[in-house]
Amino acid sequence: MGKSKSRIFRKGINDQFTTMTRETAVTETAKFLNSRNITEAHNLITMFGLTAEEILEAGASYESVVAMKNIFEG
């Protein structure tokens, strides 16, 4: 095996996907929206199918949720 392929395999071992529950996803989405990290919030919303009500109850600001309304209605 070449150097590049072995390096890719070693990197992949460290980049494993962590387990995330729906409750964790809701709180993380609220944090991302409050810190204006829209892309990460968008990824979690679409991955878990979160609703606006769930995110608002987790503590996200109303303005940030309204700004993402096209994701929730689509």
Biopython code that builds the backbone (N, CA, C, O; Angstrom):
import numpy as np
from Bio.PDB.StructureBuilder import StructureBuilder

atoms = [
    (1, "MET", "N", (0.854, -1.173, 0.000)),
    (1, "MET", "CA", (0.000, 0.000, 0.000)),
    (1, "MET", "C", (0.901, 1.237, 0.000)),
    (1, "MET", "O", (1.915, 1.285, 0.696)),
    (2, "GLY", "N", (0.515, 2.216, -0.782)),
    (2, "GLY", "CA", (1.296, 3.434, -0.886)),
    (2, "GLY", "C", (1.149, 4.335, 0.327)),
    (2, "GLY", "O", (0.275, 4.135, 1.171)),
    (3, "LYS", "N", (2.020, 5.328, 0.395)),
    (3, "LYS", "CA", (2.001, 6.259, 1.529)),
    (3, "LYS", "C", (0.687, 7.033, 1.609)),
    (3, "LYS", "O", (0.137, 7.231, 2.692)),
    (4, "SER", "N", (0.196, 7.464, 0.460)),
    (4, "SER", "CA", (-1.023, 8.277, 0.448)),
    (4, "SER", "C", (-2.226, 7.485, 0.943)),
    (4, "SER", "O", (-3.020, 7.987, 1.738)),
    (5, "LYS", "N", (-2.358, 6.262, 0.478)),
    (5, "LYS", "CA", (-3.511, 5.455, 0.870)),
    (5, "LYS", "C", (-3.475, 5.140, 2.360)),
    (5, "LYS", "O", (-4.509, 5.189, 3.028)),
    (6, "SER", "N", (-2.294, 4.817, 2.889)),
    (6, "SER", "CA", (-2.210, 4.522, 4.326)),
    (6, "SER", "C", (-2.493, 5.776, 5.150)),
    (6, "SER", "O", (-3.088, 5.684, 6.223)),
    (7, "ARG", "N", (-2.079, 6.935, 4.667)),
    (7, "ARG", "CA", (-2.355, 8.193, 5.364)),
    (7, "ARG", "C", (-3.855, 8.480, 5.387)),
    (7, "ARG", "O", (-4.383, 8.951, 6.395)),
    (8, "ILE", "N", (-4.539, 8.200, 4.281)),
    (8, "ILE", "CA", (-5.990, 8.415, 4.201)),
    (8, "ILE", "C", (-6.712, 7.486, 5.172)),
    (8, "ILE", "O", (-7.659, 7.905, 5.837)),
    (9, "PHE", "N", (-6.277, 6.237, 5.260)),
    (9, "PHE", "CA", (-6.903, 5.293, 6.193)),
    (9, "PHE", "C", (-6.698, 5.728, 7.638)),
    (9, "PHE", "O", (-7.629, 5.662, 8.441)),
    (10, "ARG", "N", (-5.494, 6.172, 7.977)),
    (10, "ARG", "CA", (-5.240, 6.618, 9.348)),
    (10, "ARG", "C", (-6.054, 7.853, 9.695)),
    (10, "ARG", "O", (-6.527, 7.990, 10.823)),
    (11, "LYS", "N", (-6.219, 8.751, 8.737)),
    (11, "LYS", "CA", (-7.013, 9.952, 8.974)),
    (11, "LYS", "C", (-8.480, 9.586, 9.177)),
    (11, "LYS", "O", (-9.153, 10.181, 10.020)),
    (12, "GLY", "N", (-8.977, 8.630, 8.427)),
    (12, "GLY", "CA", (-10.366, 8.220, 8.536)),
    (12, "GLY", "C", (-10.717, 7.618, 9.883)),
    (12, "GLY", "O", (-11.855, 7.731, 10.336)),
    (13, "ILE", "N", (-9.758, 6.985, 10.521)),
    (13, "ILE", "CA", (-10.007, 6.410, 11.847)),
    (13, "ILE", "C", (-10.322, 7.507, 12.857)),
    (13, "ILE", "O", (-11.164, 7.321, 13.736)),
    (14, "ASN", "N", (-9.656, 8.637, 12.735)),
    (14, "ASN", "CA", (-9.851, 9.739, 13.682)),
    (14, "ASN", "C", (-11.050, 10.617, 13.346)),
    (14, "ASN", "O", (-11.497, 11.389, 14.195)),
    (15, "ASP", "N", (-11.575, 10.520, 12.150)),
    (15, "ASP", "CA", (-12.692, 11.368, 11.716)),
    (15, "ASP", "C", (-14.016, 10.623, 11.744)),
    (15, "ASP", "O", (-14.841, 10.800, 10.848)),
    (16, "GLN", "N", (-14.230, 9.810, 12.737)),
    (16, "GLN", "CA", (-15.459, 9.042, 12.805)),
    (16, "GLN", "C", (-16.610, 9.922, 13.253)),
    (16, "GLN", "O", (-16.425, 10.877, 14.007)),
    (17, "PHE", "N", (-17.811, 9.584, 12.776)),
    (17, "PHE", "CA", (-19.013, 10.339, 13.098)),
    (17, "PHE", "C", (-19.435, 10.020, 14.528)),
    (17, "PHE", "O", (-19.538, 8.852, 14.902)),
    (18, "THR", "N", (-19.675, 11.043, 15.316)),
    (18, "THR", "CA", (-20.100, 10.836, 16.687)),
    (18, "THR", "C", (-21.604, 10.576, 16.739)),
    (18, "THR", "O", (-22.348, 11.012, 15.861)),
    (19, "THR", "N", (-22.033, 9.879, 17.752)),
    (19, "THR", "CA", (-23.449, 9.580, 17.913)),
    (19, "THR", "C", (-24.169, 10.815, 18.445)),
    (19, "THR", "O", (-23.726, 11.433, 19.413)),
    (20, "MET", "N", (-25.279, 11.169, 17.806)),
    (20, "MET", "CA", (-26.028, 12.343, 18.211)),
    (20, "MET", "C", (-27.508, 11.982, 18.307)),
    (20, "MET", "O", (-28.087, 11.423, 17.376)),
    (21, "THR", "N", (-28.105, 12.310, 19.446)),
    (21, "THR", "CA", (-29.530, 12.070, 19.607)),
    (21, "THR", "C", (-30.311, 13.262, 19.074)),
    (21, "THR", "O", (-29.739, 14.311, 18.777)),
    (22, "ARG", "N", (-31.610, 13.090, 18.959)),
    (22, "ARG", "CA", (-32.457, 14.179, 18.468)),
    (22, "ARG", "C", (-32.436, 15.361, 19.434)),
    (22, "ARG", "O", (-32.425, 16.514, 19.002)),
    (23, "GLU", "N", (-32.430, 15.083, 20.739)),
    (23, "GLU", "CA", (-32.402, 16.154, 21.731)),
    (23, "GLU", "C", (-31.106, 16.952, 21.642)),
    (23, "GLU", "O", (-31.114, 18.177, 21.756)),
    (24, "THR", "N", (-30.006, 16.257, 21.441)),
    (24, "THR", "CA", (-28.722, 16.934, 21.285)),
    (24, "THR", "C", (-28.714, 17.769, 20.017)),
    (24, "THR", "O", (-28.178, 18.877, 20.000)),
    (25, "ALA", "N", (-29.306, 17.240, 18.957)),
    (25, "ALA", "CA", (-29.362, 17.978, 17.698)),
    (25, "ALA", "C", (-30.168, 19.265, 17.846)),
    (25, "ALA", "O", (-29.813, 20.291, 17.266)),
    (26, "VAL", "N", (-31.249, 19.214, 18.622)),
    (26, "VAL", "CA", (-32.076, 20.413, 18.822)),
    (26, "VAL", "C", (-31.294, 21.477, 19.577)),
    (26, "VAL", "O", (-31.309, 22.646, 19.190)),
    (27, "THR", "N", (-30.615, 21.090, 20.646)),
    (27, "THR", "CA", (-29.852, 22.083, 21.424)),
    (27, "THR", "C", (-28.670, 22.625, 20.635)),
    (27, "THR", "O", (-28.367, 23.816, 20.714)),
    (28, "GLU", "N", (-28.000, 21.767, 19.876)),
    (28, "GLU", "CA", (-26.883, 22.237, 19.054)),
    (28, "GLU", "C", (-27.364, 23.180, 17.963)),
    (28, "GLU", "O", (-26.687, 24.161, 17.653)),
    (29, "THR", "N", (-28.512, 22.902, 17.379)),
    (29, "THR", "CA", (-29.065, 23.782, 16.348)),
    (29, "THR", "C", (-29.387, 25.150, 16.923)),
    (29, "THR", "O", (-29.120, 26.171, 16.289)),
    (30, "ALA", "N", (-29.959, 25.176, 18.121)),
    (30, "ALA", "CA", (-30.246, 26.453, 18.774)),
    (30, "ALA", "C", (-28.959, 27.229, 19.033)),
    (30, "ALA", "O", (-28.919, 28.444, 18.837)),
    (31, "LYS", "N", (-27.919, 26.546, 19.466)),
    (31, "LYS", "CA", (-26.625, 27.215, 19.689)),
    (31, "LYS", "C", (-26.058, 27.754, 18.388)),
    (31, "LYS", "O", (-25.555, 28.876, 18.343)),
    (32, "PHE", "N", (-26.138, 26.951, 17.319)),
    (32, "PHE", "CA", (-25.613, 27.390, 16.027)),
    (32, "PHE", "C", (-26.377, 28.598, 15.499)),
    (32, "PHE", "O", (-25.770, 29.517, 14.950)),
    (33, "LEU", "N", (-27.690, 28.609, 15.654)),
    (33, "LEU", "CA", (-28.474, 29.747, 15.173)),
    (33, "LEU", "C", (-28.177, 31.004, 15.973)),
    (33, "LEU", "O", (-28.119, 32.096, 15.408)),
    (34, "ASN", "N", (-27.987, 30.866, 17.285)),
    (34, "ASN", "CA", (-27.685, 32.032, 18.111)),
    (34, "ASN", "C", (-26.290, 32.574, 17.835)),
    (34, "ASN", "O", (-26.044, 33.768, 18.006)),
    (35, "SER", "N", (-25.375, 31.707, 17.409)),
    (35, "SER", "CA", (-24.018, 32.169, 17.102)),
    (35, "SER", "C", (-23.835, 32.479, 15.614)),
    (35, "SER", "O", (-22.714, 32.713, 15.161)),
    (36, "ARG", "N", (-24.916, 32.479, 14.869)),
    (36, "ARG", "CA", (-24.945, 32.820, 13.438)),
    (36, "ARG", "C", (-24.169, 31.826, 12.574)),
    (36, "ARG", "O", (-23.663, 32.203, 11.517)),
    (37, "ASN", "N", (-24.067, 30.580, 12.996)),
    (37, "ASN", "CA", (-23.450, 29.534, 12.185)),
    (37, "ASN", "C", (-24.567, 28.830, 11.412)),
    (37, "ASN", "O", (-25.017, 27.747, 11.786)),
    (38, "ILE", "N", (-24.994, 29.462, 10.346)),
    (38, "ILE", "CA", (-26.184, 29.053, 9.618)),
    (38, "ILE", "C", (-25.987, 27.713, 8.899)),
    (38, "ILE", "O", (-26.912, 26.902, 8.858)),
    (39, "THR", "N", (-24.817, 27.470, 8.341)),
    (39, "THR", "CA", (-24.620, 26.242, 7.576)),
    (39, "THR", "C", (-24.709, 25.002, 8.459)),
    (39, "THR", "O", (-25.308, 24.005, 8.055)),
    (40, "GLU", "N", (-24.132, 25.044, 9.639)),
    (40, "GLU", "CA", (-24.213, 23.896, 10.543)),
    (40, "GLU", "C", (-25.648, 23.699, 11.031)),
    (40, "GLU", "O", (-26.116, 22.567, 11.156)),
    (41, "ALA", "N", (-26.336, 24.796, 11.304)),
    (41, "ALA", "CA", (-27.738, 24.699, 11.721)),
    (41, "ALA", "C", (-28.586, 24.103, 10.605)),
    (41, "ALA", "O", (-29.444, 23.257, 10.854)),
    (42, "HIS", "N", (-28.346, 24.543, 9.386)),
    (42, "HIS", "CA", (-29.085, 24.024, 8.235)),
    (42, "HIS", "C", (-28.857, 22.524, 8.085)),
    (42, "HIS", "O", (-29.797, 21.779, 7.808)),
    (43, "ASN", "N", (-27.624, 22.081, 8.265)),
    (43, "ASN", "CA", (-27.321, 20.656, 8.145)),
    (43, "ASN", "C", (-28.080, 19.828, 9.177)),
    (43, "ASN", "O", (-28.631, 18.778, 8.847)),
    (44, "LEU", "N", (-28.111, 20.294, 10.415)),
    (44, "LEU", "CA", (-28.808, 19.539, 11.457)),
    (44, "LEU", "C", (-30.322, 19.562, 11.268)),
    (44, "LEU", "O", (-30.995, 18.564, 11.528)),
    (45, "ILE", "N", (-30.855, 20.683, 10.823)),
    (45, "ILE", "CA", (-32.302, 20.787, 10.605)),
    (45, "ILE", "C", (-32.742, 19.806, 9.531)),
    (45, "ILE", "O", (-33.737, 19.099, 9.696)),
    (46, "THR", "N", (-32.006, 19.763, 8.440)),
    (46, "THR", "CA", (-32.397, 18.866, 7.355)),
    (46, "THR", "C", (-32.104, 17.415, 7.678)),
    (46, "THR", "O", (-32.842, 16.535, 7.234)),
    (47, "MET", "N", (-31.056, 17.133, 8.433)),
    (47, "MET", "CA", (-30.714, 15.753, 8.753)),
    (47, "MET", "C", (-31.732, 15.115, 9.694)),
    (47, "MET", "O", (-32.125, 13.962, 9.511)),
    (48, "PHE", "N", (-32.155, 15.878, 10.703)),
    (48, "PHE", "CA", (-33.061, 15.331, 11.707)),
    (48, "PHE", "C", (-34.516, 15.711, 11.462)),
    (48, "PHE", "O", (-35.394, 15.199, 12.156)),
    (49, "GLY", "N", (-34.805, 16.584, 10.508)),
    (49, "GLY", "CA", (-36.173, 17.001, 10.250)),
    (49, "GLY", "C", (-36.762, 17.786, 11.408)),
    (49, "GLY", "O", (-37.911, 17.565, 11.791)),
    (50, "LEU", "N", (-35.989, 18.696, 11.964)),
    (50, "LEU", "CA", (-36.414, 19.460, 13.137)),
    (50, "LEU", "C", (-37.480, 20.476, 12.764)),
    (50, "LEU", "O", (-37.526, 20.964, 11.634)),
    (51, "THR", "N", (-38.331, 20.787, 13.724)),
    (51, "THR", "CA", (-39.370, 21.795, 13.513)),
    (51, "THR", "C", (-38.966, 23.101, 14.180)),
    (51, "THR", "O", (-38.098, 23.133, 15.052)),
    (52, "ALA", "N", (-39.605, 24.160, 13.756)),
    (52, "ALA", "CA", (-39.310, 25.476, 14.326)),
    (52, "ALA", "C", (-39.665, 25.524, 15.806)),
    (52, "ALA", "O", (-38.960, 26.157, 16.593)),
    (53, "GLU", "N", (-40.755, 24.859, 16.191)),
    (53, "GLU", "CA", (-41.180, 24.868, 17.595)),
    (53, "GLU", "C", (-40.136, 24.223, 18.495)),
    (53, "GLU", "O", (-39.855, 24.726, 19.583)),
    (54, "GLU", "N", (-39.559, 23.108, 18.044)),
    (54, "GLU", "CA", (-38.531, 22.438, 18.836)),
    (54, "GLU", "C", (-37.322, 23.335, 19.059)),
    (54, "GLU", "O", (-36.771, 23.396, 20.158)),
    (55, "ILE", "N", (-36.926, 24.019, 18.015)),
    (55, "ILE", "CA", (-35.737, 24.864, 18.109)),
    (55, "ILE", "C", (-36.007, 26.090, 18.958)),
    (55, "ILE", "O", (-35.135, 26.524, 19.710)),
    (56, "LEU", "N", (-37.201, 26.655, 18.852)),
    (56, "LEU", "CA", (-37.548, 27.796, 19.698)),
    (56, "LEU", "C", (-37.594, 27.409, 21.172)),
    (56, "LEU", "O", (-37.157, 28.177, 22.028)),
    (57, "GLU", "N", (-38.121, 26.223, 21.472)),
    (57, "GLU", "CA", (-38.178, 25.766, 22.856)),
    (57, "GLU", "C", (-36.790, 25.490, 23.420)),
    (57, "GLU", "O", (-36.588, 25.545, 24.633)),
    (58, "ALA", "N", (-35.830, 25.193, 22.541)),
    (58, "ALA", "CA", (-34.464, 24.930, 22.990)),
    (58, "ALA", "C", (-33.688, 26.210, 23.269)),
    (58, "ALA", "O", (-32.587, 26.156, 23.816)),
    (59, "GLY", "N", (-34.248, 27.365, 22.900)),
    (59, "GLY", "CA", (-33.611, 28.624, 23.245)),
    (59, "GLY", "C", (-33.085, 29.442, 22.090)),
    (59, "GLY", "O", (-32.367, 30.416, 22.313)),
    (60, "ALA", "N", (-33.413, 29.086, 20.877)),
    (60, "ALA", "CA", (-32.981, 29.890, 19.728)),
    (60, "ALA", "C", (-33.794, 31.174, 19.668)),
    (60, "ALA", "O", (-34.943, 31.215, 20.107)),
    (61, "SER", "N", (-33.195, 32.207, 19.127)),
    (61, "SER", "CA", (-33.911, 33.471, 19.020)),
    (61, "SER", "C", (-34.957, 33.382, 17.915)),
    (61, "SER", "O", (-34.772, 32.690, 16.913)),
    (62, "TYR", "N", (-36.052, 34.094, 18.118)),
    (62, "TYR", "CA", (-37.171, 34.054, 17.177)),
    (62, "TYR", "C", (-36.734, 34.556, 15.797)),
    (62, "TYR", "O", (-37.140, 34.002, 14.775)),
    (63, "GLU", "N", (-35.919, 35.592, 15.771)),
    (63, "GLU", "CA", (-35.483, 36.184, 14.511)),
    (63, "GLU", "C", (-34.673, 35.204, 13.674)),
    (63, "GLU", "O", (-34.831, 35.145, 12.455)),
    (64, "SER", "N", (-33.799, 34.427, 14.332)),
    (64, "SER", "CA", (-32.978, 33.474, 13.578)),
    (64, "SER", "C", (-33.819, 32.324, 13.030)),
    (64, "SER", "O", (-33.534, 31.811, 11.948)),
    (65, "VAL", "N", (-34.846, 31.919, 13.761)),
    (65, "VAL", "CA", (-35.720, 30.848, 13.277)),
    (65, "VAL", "C", (-36.576, 31.359, 12.125)),
    (65, "VAL", "O", (-36.782, 30.633, 11.152)),
    (66, "VAL", "N", (-37.075, 32.579, 12.208)),
    (66, "VAL", "CA", (-37.877, 33.152, 11.125)),
    (66, "VAL", "C", (-37.020, 33.326, 9.872)),
    (66, "VAL", "O", (-37.520, 33.179, 8.757)),
    (67, "ALA", "N", (-35.758, 33.633, 10.043)),
    (67, "ALA", "CA", (-34.867, 33.782, 8.892)),
    (67, "ALA", "C", (-34.669, 32.460, 8.155)),
    (67, "ALA", "O", (-34.345, 32.455, 6.967)),
    (68, "MET", "N", (-34.863, 31.339, 8.853)),
    (68, "MET", "CA", (-34.703, 30.018, 8.249)),
    (68, "MET", "C", (-36.040, 29.413, 7.835)),
    (68, "MET", "O", (-36.109, 28.207, 7.593)),
    (69, "LYS", "N", (-37.094, 30.200, 7.746)),
    (69, "LYS", "CA", (-38.440, 29.671, 7.526)),
    (69, "LYS", "C", (-38.573, 28.885, 6.233)),
    (69, "LYS", "O", (-39.407, 27.983, 6.157)),
    (70, "ASN", "N", (-37.782, 29.194, 5.217)),
    (70, "ASN", "CA", (-37.897, 28.452, 3.961)),
    (70, "ASN", "C", (-37.497, 26.990, 4.123)),
    (70, "ASN", "O", (-37.957, 26.142, 3.359)),
    (71, "ILE", "N", (-36.657, 26.680, 5.092)),
    (71, "ILE", "CA", (-36.268, 25.294, 5.342)),
    (71, "ILE", "C", (-37.422, 24.533, 6.009)),
    (71, "ILE", "O", (-37.677, 23.374, 5.681)),
    (72, "PHE", "N", (-38.107, 25.184, 6.933)),
    (72, "PHE", "CA", (-39.167, 24.522, 7.663)),
    (72, "PHE", "C", (-40.419, 24.310, 6.825)),
    (72, "PHE", "O", (-41.127, 23.319, 7.005)),
    (73, "GLU", "N", (-40.695, 25.226, 5.918)),
    (73, "GLU", "CA", (-41.911, 25.126, 5.109)),
    (73, "GLU", "C", (-41.731, 24.206, 3.910)),
    (73, "GLU", "O", (-42.713, 23.750, 3.324)),
    (74, "GLY", "N", (-40.462, 23.927, 3.535)),
    (74, "GLY", "CA", (-40.194, 23.134, 2.334)),
    (74, "GLY", "C", (-40.160, 21.709, 2.561)),
    (74, "GLY", "O", (-39.943, 20.940, 1.625)),
]
sb = StructureBuilder()
sb.init_structure("model")
sb.init_model(0)
sb.init_chain("A")
sb.init_seg("    ")
for serial, (resi, resn, name, xyz) in enumerate(atoms, 1):
    if name == "N":
        sb.init_residue(resn, " ", resi, " ")
    sb.init_atom(name, np.array(xyz, "f"), 0.0, 1.0, " ", f" {name:<3s}", serial, name[0])
structure = sb.get_structure()
